[in-house]
Amino acid sequence: MRKNVIYFLLFVPILLFAQNKTVTGKVTAASDRAPLPGVNVIVKGTTTGTQTDFDGNYSLQVSENAVLQFSYVGFKTKEVKVVGEGNSLSINILLKEDTQTLEEVVVVGYGTQKKANLTGSVSTVKADNIANKPVTSLANALQGVTPGVTVISRPGDVGGGKGSITIRGRGNLGASSPLYVVDGVPVGGDDFQNINPADIESISILKDAAASSIYGSRAAYGVFLVTTKKGNKGELKVQLNSYFGFQKPTFHDEKVNAYQYATLINEANTNAGKKPTYDEATLKIIKEGSNPDLYPNNDWYDLVYRASAPIQEHSISLSGGGKTKYYVSGTFFNQESLNKGKDFDRYSFRANTERKFSDMFTLGTNVSFVQENFERTIGNYSITDLNRMTPLTVAKHSDGTWGSITGGKISTVLATNNPLRKMAEGGRGHFNSKTLIASIKGNLKPIEGLDITGMLSYKGWNKEESNFDNTVEPIINFKTKEPIASTAITTNKLEEKWKTDHTLTAQAYASYQKDFDLHFAKIMVGLQYEDYQYKYLLASRTNFPTNSLEAINAGSSSAESVKNEGNISEYAFFSQFGRLNYNYDGKYLLEANIRFDQSSKFHKDSRLGIFPSFSAAWRVTKESFMEDVKWLNNLKIRASWGELGNVNNVGNYDFYDALGIGTATVLNEGKVDGVWPSKLANPSLSWETVVMTNIGLDASLFDNKLTVQVDVFDKLTKDILLVLPQPKELGLGNKEQVSTNAGKVSNKGIEVSLGYNDAIGEDFTYYISGNLSKIWNEITDLKGADNQINGNWINKVGESIGSFYMYEAEGLFKDQAEIDAHAKQSKATKPGDIK
């Protein structure tokens, strides 16, 4: 018996040893297979564990059938059971991003906040929502992504048509552009448009006053906060994105052919009591197409435009690092026009670095450079002229001369405006622009809860543009073979422009936060100074010896041939701002913001603007009476009020008396320079002010799979700049009259956003989202300056901004008696005409 016990005791350690295994492997991100350093690998139910190294590798001694837990911030925890033969086992793990966790922290003005603790209306756009879209600008990538944001992409050729953005409708009678802030640096709309979507980590869109008022006078129409990608700790990761495609027109008018056109012309003449233009014999020639030199059948869209044009983009990025993290990217974008001979290139470079010197101090730099080149080897033409071309207008005759015939007759107007001739012989042009944005940012955390940040940034922009209009030989009359003198362009012209601006911005802000049992408070205060300078020069000369010269001094130096102009401009802002956050037990949230802005655009007595906001939120699902409601994960009700300012419609020197200089009169057959009053001063000129109230709701349901966001807002813009009626005795033209803070515009609306995410199995996840917004825009006061008509649009009290203003058809005239009884009509008006 004793012998058996010894055998048993010897056998137990051998058995236990056989049950232990060495498990090794590598943990990577499921999205891009990048290694994840610092992942916690723990045997479930124990304290035994380890962390992955710099390359995502791990090694751990575990027992048979143990369960390993892999957890990492921003990723979903994964559990794996250790099963397999032998004493060693390899288990590689793919961790999926936890989108709910990633969205918990949202970038706000001068800091971040947990999404659950937001009291203002903020929409977030993640990189996945805008990446890999074949678009020409960032604005176009944002179409339909979030409610309340309107992106209008008007028809445009290469080098333009980047789109315009408004948040919650147009708020005034001028520009209603939002403020753009990229990595803490205020930038212009073009700078925002030129960011490569692949470089973006996230975008926060601040919509209401509570979220935006920390930016004061710059944020009346919302704020876009862009955070570009930073490097992650780990080995070098290289990412390549590339696409090549073709663009086609989304819509072309369908034009009638030559025979249909001739038939309709005859019908119109007959209805007007005139003789038909084309007889039966001519109609037969047109229908058969037997004489294209006199009666062609042209589709001018097909002649002028290509069926498609190539577009391509290629980008590469490198990221990684240890104590110094880095992200470097380069992008090439090319777009050709539907008009062969126009080409647009954009080169982008970005380098973001961050060095953690200690637990207390971090230093980071952001540098971006964008160069845009546009080359036009053809002349310009008018879209209006293109649409006036008829199918019976000859483009080019069989003898090689430019078309001079329309419908069998000479037409000098259509011949002169022939788009193909203008493209081939009209001239050439190009522009080149360069933008550099660089910043350095330091962050110091001397004690727990205290965070001090300082940033210095510089933005420089330079654009050179050149356009040469050729002399053009006259068109030859196809019938007489003689030149048509009126179709010639006898004077050539070279015009060169140079524009540059520089912006220097300094920011410093500090925040302190503290928990007191169930109470949490955070305060932030800061300063910002911005200095902007702009310079513009234009030089132009005519009468160059040939069309091939590029030097401005090759043109005529006579006074009539030379034109020069230029301008310099500058402004400065100095601001102080602060924010206070408080919440009790994560249930009741309060926030207050205030900003003091001073702008050199105003008289010293009207220079200060004060912009406060207040907001509160109630997280209903944190209440004890909601504990049994398992299907509702989060319900938060928000309310806010605040004031914002707008300075974009104010000139840099509008509060000064302006003097005009130049040629004032002619004496003794010679021009005489002079100085004269040009614009009256308005020392009381001040900010346009936006007052906004917002009520919102955020909800997550069914294990956070369904998300809902609803906002209702009332936004009133007051003190809008208007040119009020002036006494005629002042002798002032429209551009010389003084602007006054007077108008009011109301925007009321509702925004709804829904999102649903789920997974099918282990390897397939999906996300579906949709949004809806409705805005009611109305001009409520113009202080007597009503009925402002601009072409086919009107600004009128009671109507929305830019309402259509044109004749409205009341039907058709039935008989002559109805014509006689109606308002005055043309003598040619007949029964059947539009009244």
Beta strands, then each sheet from edge to edge (+ up, - down):
strand 1: 20-29
strand 2: 40-43
strand 3: 49-51
strand 4: 57-63
strand 5: 67-71
strand 6: 78-81
strand 7: 88-90
strand 8: 93-95
strand 9: 105-108
strand 10: 111-114
strand 11: 122-126
strand 12: 149-152
strand 13: 164-167
strand 14: 179-182
strand 15: 185-187
strand 16: 200-206
strand 17: 223-228
strand 18: 234-247
strand 19: 309-321
strand 20: 324-336
strand 21: 342-356
strand 22: 361-376
strand 23: 405-406
strand 24: 409-410
strand 25: 427-444
strand 26: 450-469
strand 27: 475-476
strand 28: 483-484
strand 29: 493-516
strand 30: 519-542
strand 31: 562-584
strand 32: 588-599
strand 33: 608-619
strand 34: 632-646
strand 35: 658-667
strand 36: 670-679
strand 37: 688-701
strand 38: 706-722
strand 39: 740-760
strand 40: 764-781
strand 41: 788-790
strand 42: 793-795
strand 43: 803-804
sheet 1: 4+ 1- 7-
sheet 2: 4+ 1- 8-
sheet 3: 3+ 2- 5+ 6-
sheet 4: 9+ 10-
sheet 5: 11+ 16- 17+ 14+ 15-
sheet 6: 12+ 13-
sheet 7: 18+ 19- 20+ 21- 22+ 25- 26+ 29- 30+ 31- 32+ 33- 34+ 37- 38+ 39- 40+
sheet 8: 23+ 24-
sheet 9: 27+ 28-
sheet 10: 35+ 36-
sheet 11: 41+ 42- 43+
end
